[in-house]
Amino acid sequence: MGAQNGKALRAVRLEEASTRARQAEAEGDDATAIAAWRDYRLIRDAGRSPEDLLAEGIALSKMADRLIEPR
């Protein structure tokens, strides 16, 4: 699969996930909406560089450490 095909497929999958999430929200189905938005974020993040994801993970870990430190 070429890079363009991969991007097009990811765009379609993002649109499908957001449509499912919005429909579930409109129907008041919170559990399905949460799952669909989680799918959306996973699909979106799959297109990010590993270095970017690692940097974000490190930053979040540092933030979590600061939040649990005794004051």
C-alpha positions as CSV (number, residue, x, y, z in Angstrom):
1,M,0.0,0.0,0.0
2,G,1.4,3.4,-1.0
3,A,1.7,6.4,1.3
4,Q,-1.2,8.1,-0.5
5,N,-3.4,5.1,-0.2
6,G,-2.6,4.8,3.5
7,K,-3.4,8.5,4.1
8,A,-6.7,8.1,2.2
9,L,-7.6,5.0,4.2
10,R,-6.8,6.7,7.4
11,A,-9.0,9.7,6.4
12,V,-11.9,7.3,5.7
13,R,-11.5,5.5,8.9
14,L,-11.3,8.8,10.9
15,E,-14.5,10.0,9.2
16,E,-16.2,6.7,10.0
17,A,-15.2,6.8,13.6
18,S,-16.3,10.4,14.1
19,T,-19.6,9.6,12.4
20,R,-20.2,6.7,14.8
21,A,-19.3,8.8,17.8
22,R,-21.5,11.7,16.8
23,Q,-24.4,9.4,16.1
24,A,-24.0,7.7,19.4
25,E,-23.9,11.0,21.2
26,A,-27.1,12.1,19.4
27,E,-28.7,8.9,20.5
28,G,-27.5,9.3,24.1
29,D,-25.4,6.2,23.9
30,D,-22.4,7.3,26.0
31,A,-20.5,4.0,26.1
32,T,-20.6,3.7,22.3
33,A,-19.6,7.3,21.8
34,I,-16.7,7.0,24.2
35,A,-15.5,3.8,22.3
36,A,-15.8,5.5,18.9
37,W,-13.9,8.6,20.0
38,R,-11.2,6.3,21.5
39,D,-11.0,4.6,18.1
40,Y,-10.7,8.0,16.4
41,R,-7.8,9.0,18.6
42,L,-6.0,5.6,18.0
43,I,-6.5,6.0,14.2
44,R,-5.2,9.6,14.3
45,D,-2.2,8.7,16.5
46,A,-1.2,5.8,14.2
47,G,-0.2,8.4,11.7
48,R,2.1,10.3,14.0
49,S,5.8,9.7,14.2
50,P,7.2,7.4,16.9
51,E,9.4,10.2,18.2
52,D,6.4,12.5,18.6
53,L,4.4,9.9,20.4
54,L,7.4,9.1,22.7
55,A,7.9,12.8,23.5
56,E,4.3,13.1,24.4
57,G,4.4,10.0,26.6
58,I,7.4,11.3,28.4
59,A,5.8,14.7,29.0
60,L,2.6,13.1,30.3
61,S,4.7,10.9,32.6
62,K,6.5,13.9,34.0
63,M,3.2,15.7,34.5
64,A,1.7,12.6,36.3
65,D,4.8,12.5,38.6
66,R,4.3,16.2,39.6
67,L,0.6,15.6,40.3
68,I,1.3,12.8,42.7
69,E,4.2,14.4,44.6
70,P,3.4,15.3,48.2
71,R,3.3,19.0,48.7
